[in-house]
């Protein structure tokens, strides 16, 4: 049986309000090293492709992955070249500005419909007030005819990016957990969430909310209800799903989102 999910116009794309993320595929649990290994070991290319087929059937029409994990990129290439129906948005990790152009070129060649700069890099740019990095990123991606976005872990970073008017959308973390990328370990505090929501509300451009469950620390229904009550009507959420915990997680989460959005409409 094929289901549907509400969609919104997002930078010219028709995007389901629930996007399927990929941190579990790459082994980024944001919990423990052992959990990282378990997730990465579980997610073979075949299981990733199977998860995307489940997403198609549940009305999810967009996926997000990084551009750096080899087996995940392999799955994307295999999926899209085989006629997969899901739109691909890529989180692009360019460690140096000079690497931006080839990374963008590669993503477009594979089939990216939109691209955004990795949150750790945006955090660094914000700390240095390196506006040129963000502007350069936006120009390179937009020149390819697709929307350019920026992730980031703090509300302040997103408001700064928004003030530059250099990108088309923001990818806002509900938790200011960028400390991991700075080598300071995991940091998840509930006091961050209202700040993220405030930033999303103040930014007029479309936003993708992510880590709405605090990387598995918050009950799924509670997180979905709060997120959809708090973000703008044309915003969406990006959620990673580890079927190693629950094989029908995609189906359960999609059904939950359908129910929640139906009550809010």
C-alpha positions as CSV (number, residue, x, y, z in Angstrom):
1,X,0.0,0.0,0.0
2,X,1.3,3.4,-0.9
3,X,0.7,6.3,1.5
4,X,1.0,10.1,1.1
5,X,2.4,12.8,3.3
6,X,1.7,16.5,3.2
7,X,4.2,18.4,1.1
8,X,5.3,22.1,0.8
9,X,7.0,24.2,-1.7
10,X,10.6,24.5,-0.6
11,X,12.9,26.7,-2.7
12,X,11.0,25.6,-5.8
13,X,11.0,21.9,-4.8
14,X,7.9,19.9,-3.7
15,X,9.1,18.5,-0.4
16,X,7.4,16.2,2.1
17,X,7.3,17.7,5.5
18,X,9.2,14.7,6.8
19,X,12.6,14.1,5.2
20,X,14.6,10.9,5.8
21,X,18.0,11.7,7.1
22,X,21.2,9.5,7.0
23,X,23.3,9.9,10.1
24,X,22.5,6.3,11.2
25,X,23.6,5.1,7.8
26,X,27.0,6.6,8.3
27,X,27.3,5.6,12.0
28,X,26.8,9.0,13.5
29,X,24.7,8.2,16.5
30,X,25.7,11.1,18.7
31,X,25.5,8.7,21.6
32,X,28.4,6.3,22.1
33,X,31.3,4.9,19.9
34,X,29.7,1.4,20.3
35,X,26.4,2.7,19.0
36,X,28.3,4.3,16.0
37,X,29.8,1.0,15.1
38,X,26.5,-0.9,15.4
39,X,24.7,1.6,13.2
40,X,27.4,1.6,10.5
41,X,27.6,-2.2,10.5
42,X,23.9,-2.6,10.1
43,X,23.6,-0.2,7.2
44,X,24.9,-2.0,4.2
45,X,24.1,-0.5,0.8
46,X,21.4,-3.0,0.4
47,X,19.7,-2.1,3.7
48,X,19.9,1.6,2.9
49,X,18.2,1.0,-0.5
50,X,15.6,-1.0,1.3
51,X,15.0,1.8,3.7
52,X,14.5,4.3,0.9
53,X,12.0,2.0,-0.8
54,X,10.0,2.0,2.5
55,X,10.2,5.8,2.5
56,X,8.8,5.9,-1.0
57,X,5.9,3.8,0.0
58,X,5.2,6.0,3.1
59,X,5.0,9.3,1.1
60,X,8.4,10.6,2.0
61,X,9.7,12.2,-1.2
62,X,13.1,13.6,-0.1
63,X,16.3,12.2,1.5
64,X,19.3,13.9,2.9
65,X,22.8,12.3,3.1
66,X,26.3,13.6,3.4
67,X,28.7,13.6,0.5
68,X,31.6,12.0,2.3
69,X,30.8,8.5,3.6
70,X,31.7,6.1,0.8
71,X,29.0,3.4,1.2
72,X,26.3,6.1,1.6
73,X,27.4,7.9,-1.5
74,X,27.5,4.5,-3.3
75,X,23.9,3.9,-2.2
76,X,22.8,7.3,-3.5
77,X,24.5,6.7,-6.9
78,X,23.0,3.3,-7.2
79,X,19.5,4.5,-6.1
80,X,19.3,7.5,-8.4
81,X,20.8,5.8,-11.4
82,X,18.3,3.0,-11.0
83,X,15.4,5.3,-11.2
84,X,14.8,6.0,-7.5
85,X,11.9,8.5,-6.9
86,X,13.2,10.3,-3.9
87,X,14.8,13.7,-4.2
88,X,18.3,14.0,-2.9
89,X,19.5,17.0,-0.9
90,X,23.2,16.7,0.1
91,X,25.0,18.0,3.1
92,X,28.3,19.0,1.7
93,X,31.4,18.9,3.8
94,X,34.2,21.0,2.3
95,X,37.1,21.3,4.7
96,X,38.7,24.1,2.7
97,X,37.1,26.8,0.6
98,X,39.1,25.7,-2.5
99,X,37.4,22.3,-2.3
100,X,33.9,23.8,-2.7
101,X,33.6,23.8,-6.5
102,X,34.6,20.1,-7.1
103,X,32.4,19.0,-4.3
104,X,29.4,20.9,-5.6
105,X,30.2,19.7,-9.2
106,X,30.2,16.1,-8.0
107,X,27.0,16.4,-6.1
108,X,25.2,17.9,-9.0
109,X,26.5,15.2,-11.3
110,X,25.1,12.5,-9.0
111,X,21.8,14.2,-9.0
112,X,21.4,16.6,-6.0
113,X,18.4,18.8,-6.1
114,X,19.7,21.1,-3.4
115,X,22.9,21.4,-1.3
116,X,23.8,22.8,2.1
117,X,27.1,23.5,3.8
118,X,28.0,21.2,6.8
119,X,27.0,22.7,10.2
120,X,30.5,22.4,11.6
121,X,31.9,24.5,8.8
122,X,29.2,27.1,9.3
123,X,29.9,27.2,13.0
124,X,33.6,27.9,12.3
125,X,32.7,30.6,9.8
126,X,30.4,32.2,12.4
127,X,33.1,32.1,15.0
128,X,35.5,33.9,12.6
129,X,32.8,36.1,11.1
130,X,34.0,34.7,7.7
131,X,31.1,36.0,5.6
132,X,33.0,35.4,2.4
133,X,33.0,31.6,3.0
134,X,29.2,31.7,3.1
135,X,28.8,34.0,0.2
136,X,31.2,32.0,-1.9
137,X,29.3,28.8,-1.1
138,X,26.0,30.4,-2.1
139,X,27.4,31.7,-5.4
140,X,28.9,28.3,-6.4
141,X,25.8,26.3,-5.7
142,X,23.4,28.8,-7.1
143,X,25.5,28.9,-10.3
144,X,24.5,25.3,-10.8
145,X,20.8,26.2,-10.8
146,X,19.9,24.5,-7.5
147,X,19.1,26.0,-4.0
148,X,22.0,26.6,-1.6
149,X,21.6,26.2,2.1
150,X,23.6,26.4,5.3
151,X,23.4,24.1,8.4
152,X,24.7,25.1,11.8
153,X,24.2,24.2,15.5
154,X,23.5,27.5,17.2
155,X,20.6,29.9,16.7
156,X,23.1,32.8,16.7
157,X,25.0,31.3,13.7
158,X,21.8,31.0,11.8
159,X,20.7,34.5,12.4
160,X,24.1,35.7,11.3
161,X,23.9,33.6,8.1
162,X,20.4,35.0,7.5
163,X,21.7,38.5,7.7
164,X,24.1,37.8,4.9
165,X,21.3,36.9,2.5
166,X,23.7,34.5,0.8
167,X,21.8,31.2,0.9
168,X,18.2,30.1,0.1
169,X,17.4,28.0,3.1
170,X,18.7,27.2,6.6
171,X,19.1,23.8,8.2
172,X,18.6,24.4,11.9
173,X,19.7,22.0,14.6
174,X,17.3,21.9,17.6
175,X,20.3,21.4,19.9
176,X,23.5,23.4,19.9
177,X,25.6,20.2,19.8
178,X,28.4,21.5,17.6
179,X,30.8,20.9,20.4
180,X,31.4,17.5,18.9
181,X,33.0,19.0,15.8
182,X,35.2,21.2,18.0
183,X,36.5,18.1,19.8
184,X,34.6,18.8,23.0
185,X,32.3,15.8,23.1
186,X,28.5,15.6,22.9
187,X,26.3,18.4,24.3
188,X,22.5,18.2,24.3
189,X,20.6,20.6,26.5
190,X,16.9,21.3,26.4
191,X,17.5,25.0,26.9
192,X,18.8,25.1,23.3
193,X,15.5,24.1,21.7
194,X,13.5,27.3,22.3
195,X,16.4,29.3,20.9
196,X,16.5,27.2,17.7
197,X,12.7,27.6,17.3
198,X,12.9,31.3,17.8
199,X,15.6,31.5,15.0
200,X,13.4,29.4,12.7
201,X,10.5,31.8,13.3
202,X,12.6,34.9,12.7
203,X,14.2,33.6,9.5
204,X,11.7,34.2,6.7
205,X,13.4,31.7,4.3
206,X,12.5,28.0,4.4
207,X,14.1,26.0,7.2
208,X,14.8,22.3,7.7
209,X,14.7,21.4,11.4
210,X,17.0,18.6,12.4
211,X,18.0,16.6,15.6
212,X,14.4,17.3,16.7
213,X,14.7,14.1,18.9
214,X,18.1,15.0,20.3
215,X,19.7,12.1,18.5
216,X,17.3,9.6,20.2
217,X,17.1,11.3,23.6
218,X,13.5,12.5,23.2
219,X,10.3,10.5,22.6
220,X,9.5,10.5,18.9
221,X,5.8,11.6,19.2
222,X,6.7,14.3,21.6
223,X,9.4,15.6,19.3
224,X,7.3,15.5,16.2
225,X,4.4,17.3,17.9
226,X,6.6,20.0,19.3
227,X,8.5,20.5,16.0
228,X,5.5,20.8,13.8
229,X,3.8,23.1,16.3
230,X,6.9,25.3,16.4
231,X,8.3,25.6,12.9
232,X,6.8,27.7,10.1
233,X,4.0,26.1,8.0
234,X,6.3,25.7,5.0
235,X,9.2,24.3,7.0
236,X,10.1,20.6,7.2
237,X,12.0,18.3,9.5
238,X,14.9,15.9,8.7
239,X,14.9,12.7,10.8
240,X,17.4,9.8,10.7
241,X,15.9,6.3,11.3
242,X,17.8,3.3,12.4
243,X,15.9,0.2,11.5
244,X,18.3,-1.9,13.5
245,X,16.3,-0.7,16.5
246,X,12.9,-1.2,15.0
247,X,12.4,-2.6,11.5
248,X,9.2,-0.7,10.8
249,X,10.5,2.6,12.1
250,X,10.0,4.4,8.8
251,X,6.3,3.2,8.6
252,X,5.7,4.1,12.3
253,X,7.2,7.6,12.0
254,X,5.5,8.4,8.8
255,X,2.1,7.4,10.2
256,X,2.8,9.5,13.3
257,X,3.6,12.5,11.2
258,X,0.4,12.0,9.1
259,X,-1.7,11.9,12.2
260,X,-0.1,14.9,13.8
261,X,-0.3,17.1,10.7
262,X,-3.9,16.0,10.1
263,X,-4.8,17.3,13.6
264,X,-3.0,20.6,13.0
265,X,-4.7,21.2,9.7
